[in-house]
Amino acid sequence: MELPPPHRPAPALSPALRLDVERWFIQRGVPQLIDDYRSESAMDARAAPYIAAWLLVGSALLWATRPDRPNTWNSLSVAGMVAFIAVAFFGIRWLRGRPLTSRNQRFDVAEIALLGILVAVPTGLIHASVLPAISAGLNALLGIGAIYLIIGFGLLEIASWAGSRLRLQLGQIARLVASTLPLLLILVVFLLFSAEIWEAAHVLAGIELAAVLVLLLIVGVLLIVTKLRPELRLIETQTDWSAVVAEATDTPVAQLATVVDPAQADAPRLRTVERTNVTLVVVVDLILQAIFVGSMVMAFLVAFGLIALPASVQMSWIGEPVGIVAQFELLGEARTLSSELLTVTAMLSGIVALYFTGLALTDPTYRTEHFTRSVQEVREILAVRALYVTALRRTVAAAPPDG
């Protein structure tokens, strides 16, 4: 007598719903929460077109052109370099027995290194020097690494999502600036009349100014991560299933709340890469707000400096002629936009942006409008993940065995 097949639970996550949920993750900049997103084949397939574009642009703008050669010669060099990279790369893949084209494209470490070599060889021939070849190969590999970083953590999607939120919060940020920063602006404007900061700005190179602003950015990121870590730990340890379902009410997984058995709900703890991805969502969101505030302050300080600080005053503080960026007439007087004015206002605005970040994290009045709202977004994302992972496990369990 033939026994009936064992009972299997009905799938909880249909292909269409799974696609909707994973698109929702991508739109919010957390692709690492998608099952199998971290796999080598998935990452390589997403990175392949961007790598090809990077090699094409790099060849056209950086590696295959020489300013002392005519445009026709440079065009032929670019075409030859691109053809060499393509033919050599796919030829070596063919010799290694690897597929030339595939939806699940995979690159191993040897092939990534090969791309750097294939960029370096023609660059050395075109420039007739070893140093440009080494530099081009390293630049190519650095660009490929950046592509994997951007794709892996969904940085473009995070920036897009954070930019959309920033547009919705412009009114709140403007009110915050209007109510809080005037007192700080008094100190900032006072520093604008300090001769020492102008002397420092005069000798400060562009790379040094960038280093100062990056240092302020790093401090702001550390402040956000420090405040977010305990909040994220509390969200991860959430055991109240009804609270999880409530957080996901307005998301694509809301319909799963009646299908998933609360007793079977057991979303695993976040992996390091997943936790980093979620943390980046909050970091980018708050940093964009701080940059917006800093940009507003810099615009004000530049306008103030153009009116109140003519070039002659700047020269008396510096002791040398200023670096002229632009000259024009305003309010019946000649005005000079100097590189020193831009440097001073950039540094002061960076300090104000850092102050704004600390205010959004610690001040009870503004924490609710900024940091707490970002944490709430994280709660919703992790609630969706909990339902998604639980339903996905049930779907896998319900799938018929192979063969």
URFEN-V10391 format. One record per pair of residues at least 24 apart in sequence whose C-alpha atoms are under 10 Angstrom apart, sorted by the first residue. I is the first residue (numbers start at 0). GAP is how many residues later the second one is. Records with the same first field share a line. If there is no record, write none. Layout:
# URFEN-V10391
I = GAP / GAP
This chain:
# URFEN-V10391
6 = 391
7 = 386 / 387 / 389 / 390 / 391 / 392
8 = 385 / 386 / 387 / 388 / 389 / 390
9 = 249 / 384 / 385 / 387 / 388 / 389
10 = 248 / 380 / 381 / 382 / 383 / 384 / 385 / 386 / 387 / 388
11 = 243 / 244 / 246 / 247 / 248 / 376 / 378 / 379 / 380 / 381 / 382 / 383 / 384 / 386
12 = 240 / 243 / 246 / 247 / 374 / 375 / 376 / 377 / 378 / 379 / 380 / 381 / 382 / 383
13 = 377 / 378 / 381
14 = 380
16 = 235 / 236 / 238 / 239 / 371
17 = 234 / 235 / 370 / 373 / 374
18 = 233
19 = 231 / 232 / 233
20 = 230 / 231 / 232 / 363 / 364 / 367
21 = 230 / 363 / 366
22 = 229
23 = 227 / 228 / 229 / 357 / 360
24 = 129 / 132 / 356 / 359 / 360
25 = 127 / 128 / 130 / 131 / 132 / 135
26 = 127 / 129 / 130 / 131 / 133 / 134
27 = 126 / 127 / 129 / 130 / 131 / 132 / 133 / 134 / 250 / 253 / 349 / 350 / 353
28 = 124 / 125 / 126 / 127 / 128 / 129 / 130 / 131 / 132 / 133 / 248 / 249 / 251 / 252
29 = 122 / 123 / 124 / 125 / 127 / 128 / 244 / 245 / 246 / 247 / 248 / 249 / 250 / 251 / 351
30 = 120 / 121 / 122 / 123 / 124 / 126 / 127 / 243 / 246 / 247
31 = 119 / 120 / 121 / 122 / 239 / 241 / 242 / 243 / 244 / 245 / 246
32 = 120 / 237 / 238 / 240 / 241 / 242 / 244 / 245 / 348 / 349 / 351 / 352 / 355 / 356
33 = 240 / 351 / 354 / 355
34 = 350 / 353 / 354 / 357
36 = 115
37 = 114 / 115 / 235 / 236
38 = 67
39 = 64 / 65 / 66 / 67 / 68
40 = 61 / 62 / 63 / 64 / 65 / 66
41 = 61 / 62 / 63 / 64 / 110
42 = 61 / 62 / 63 / 64 / 105 / 108 / 109
43 = 59 / 60 / 61 / 62 / 63 / 64 / 104 / 107
44 = 57 / 58 / 59 / 60 / 61 / 62
45 = 57 / 58 / 59 / 101 / 102 / 105 / 106
46 = 58 / 59 / 60 / 97 / 98 / 100 / 101 / 102 / 103 / 104 / 105
47 = 57 / 58 / 59 / 96 / 99 / 100
49 = 93 / 94 / 97 / 98 / 101
50 = 64 / 89 / 90 / 92 / 93 / 94 / 95 / 96 / 97
51 = 30 / 34 / 92
53 = 86 / 89 / 90 / 93
54 = 26 / 27 / 30 / 31 / 60 / 61 / 64 / 85 / 86 / 88 / 89
55 = 25 / 26 / 29
56 = 25
57 = 24 / 61 / 78 / 81 / 82 / 85
58 = 60 / 63 / 64 / 77 / 81
61 = 61 / 74 / 77
62 = 56 / 57 / 59 / 60 / 61 / 63 / 64 / 69 / 70 / 72 / 73 / 74 / 76 / 77
63 = 55 / 58 / 59 / 60 / 61 / 62 / 63 / 72
64 = 58 / 61 / 62
65 = 60 / 61
73 = 52
76 = 45 / 46 / 49
77 = 44 / 45 / 48
79 = 42
80 = 37 / 38 / 40 / 41 / 42 / 45
81 = 36 / 37 / 40
83 = 34 / 35 / 37 / 38
84 = 29 / 30 / 31 / 32 / 33 / 34 / 36 / 37
85 = 29 / 32
87 = 26 / 27 / 30
88 = 25 / 26 / 29
111 = 28 / 29 / 32 / 33
112 = 24 / 25 / 27 / 28
113 = 27
114 = 25 / 26 / 29
115 = 24 / 25 / 26 / 28
116 = 24
151 = 121 / 125
152 = 120 / 121 / 123 / 124 / 125 / 127 / 128
153 = 123 / 126 / 127
154 = 122 / 125 / 126 / 129
156 = 124
157 = 119 / 120 / 122 / 123 / 124 / 125 / 126 / 127
158 = 121 / 122 / 125 / 126 / 129
159 = 125
160 = 120 / 123 / 124
161 = 119 / 120 / 121 / 122 / 123 / 124 / 125 / 126 / 127 / 212
162 = 121 / 122 / 125 / 126
163 = 121
164 = 120 / 123 / 124 / 209
165 = 119 / 120 / 122 / 123 / 126
166 = 122
168 = 120 / 200 / 201
169 = 119 / 122 / 123
171 = 194 / 197 / 198
172 = 116 / 117 / 119 / 120 / 183 / 193 / 196 / 197
173 = 119 / 122
175 = 117 / 180 / 183 / 184 / 189 / 190 / 193
176 = 116 / 119 / 120 / 179
179 = 176 / 179
180 = 112 / 116 / 171 / 174 / 175
183 = 168 / 171
184 = 112 / 115 / 116 / 163 / 164 / 167
186 = 161
187 = 109 / 113 / 157 / 160 / 161 / 163 / 164
188 = 112 / 115 / 116 / 156 / 159
190 = 153 / 154 / 157
191 = 109 / 112 / 113 / 117 / 149 / 152 / 153 / 156
192 = 112 / 115 / 116 / 120 / 121 / 124
193 = 123
194 = 118 / 119 / 121 / 122 / 123
195 = 121 / 122
196 = 120 / 121 / 143 / 146 / 147 / 150 / 151
197 = 116 / 117 / 119 / 120 / 121 / 142 / 143 / 145 / 146
198 = 115 / 116 / 118 / 119 / 120 / 121 / 141 / 145
199 = 118 / 140 / 143 / 144
200 = 117 / 138 / 139 / 140 / 141 / 142 / 143 / 144 / 146
201 = 112 / 113 / 115 / 116 / 117 / 118 / 119 / 120 / 121 / 136 / 137 / 138 / 139 / 141 / 142
202 = 115 / 137
203 = 136 / 139 / 140
204 = 138
205 = 133 / 137
208 = 134 / 135 / 137 / 138
209 = 133 / 136 / 137
211 = 134 / 135 / 138
212 = 133 / 134 / 135 / 136 / 137 / 138
213 = 136
214 = 135
215 = 131 / 134 / 135 / 137 / 138
216 = 70 / 73 / 74 / 133 / 134 / 136 / 137 / 140
217 = 136
218 = 135 / 138 / 139
219 = 63 / 66 / 67 / 70 / 133 / 134 / 135 / 136 / 137 / 138
220 = 59 / 61 / 62 / 63 / 65 / 66 / 133 / 136
221 = 61
222 = 60 / 131 / 134 / 135 / 138
223 = 55 / 56 / 58 / 59 / 60 / 62 / 63 / 133 / 134 / 136 / 137 / 147
224 = 51 / 54 / 55 / 57 / 58
226 = 134 / 135 / 144
227 = 51 / 54 / 55 / 133 / 143 / 144 / 146 / 147
228 = 46 / 50
230 = 141 / 144 / 147 / 148
231 = 43 / 46 / 47 / 143 / 146 / 147 / 150
232 = 36 / 37 / 42
233 = 145
234 = 140 / 141 / 143 / 144 / 145 / 147 / 148
235 = 31 / 32 / 33 / 34 / 39 / 143 / 146 / 147 / 150
236 = 32
237 = 141 / 144 / 145
238 = 26 / 27 / 28
240 = 24 / 25 / 142 / 145 / 146
242 = 140
243 = 135 / 136 / 138 / 139 / 140 / 141 / 142 / 143
244 = 135 / 138 / 139 / 141 / 142
245 = 134 / 137
246 = 129 / 130 / 131 / 132 / 133 / 134 / 135 / 136 / 137
247 = 131 / 132 / 133 / 134 / 135 / 136 / 137 / 138 / 139
248 = 131 / 134 / 135
249 = 130 / 134
250 = 129 / 130 / 132 / 133
251 = 132 / 136
252 = 130 / 131 / 132 / 133 / 134 / 135 / 138
253 = 130 / 133
254 = 132
255 = 128 / 131 / 132 / 134 / 135
256 = 130 / 134
258 = 128 / 132
259 = 127 / 128 / 130 / 131 / 134
260 = 129 / 130 / 133
261 = 125 / 128
263 = 126 / 127 / 129 / 130
264 = 121 / 122 / 124 / 125 / 126 / 128 / 129
265 = 120 / 121 / 123 / 124 / 127
266 = 115 / 116 / 118 / 119 / 120 / 121 / 122 / 123 / 124 / 126
267 = 117 / 118 / 121 / 122
268 = 117
269 = 112 / 115
277 = 99 / 100 / 103 / 104
278 = 96 / 99
280 = 93 / 94 / 96 / 97
281 = 88 / 89 / 91 / 92 / 93 / 95 / 96
282 = 88 / 91
284 = 85 / 86 / 89
285 = 70 / 71 / 74 / 75 / 84 / 85 / 88
286 = 66 / 67 / 69 / 70
287 = 65
288 = 64 / 67 / 68 / 71 / 81
289 = 59 / 60 / 62 / 63 / 64 / 65 / 66 / 67 / 68 / 70
290 = 58 / 59 / 61 / 62 / 63 / 65 / 66
291 = 61
292 = 56 / 57 / 59 / 60 / 61 / 63 / 64
293 = 51 / 52 / 53 / 54 / 55 / 56 / 57 / 58 / 59 / 60 / 61 / 62
294 = 50 / 51 / 54 / 55 / 57 / 58
295 = 53 / 57
296 = 48 / 49 / 51 / 52 / 53 / 55 / 56
297 = 44 / 46 / 47 / 48 / 49 / 50 / 51 / 52 / 54
298 = 43 / 46 / 47 / 50
299 = 45 / 49
300 = 40 / 41 / 43 / 44 / 45 / 47 / 48
301 = 35 / 36 / 39 / 40 / 42 / 43 / 44
302 = 34
304 = 30 / 31 / 32 / 33 / 36 / 37 / 40
305 = 24 / 28 / 29 / 30 / 31 / 32 / 35
306 = 24 / 26 / 27 / 28 / 29
307 = 27
308 = 26 / 27 / 28 / 32
309 = 24 / 25 / 26 / 27 / 28
310 = 24 / 25 / 26 / 27 / 30
311 = 24
313 = 24 / 26 / 27
314 = 25
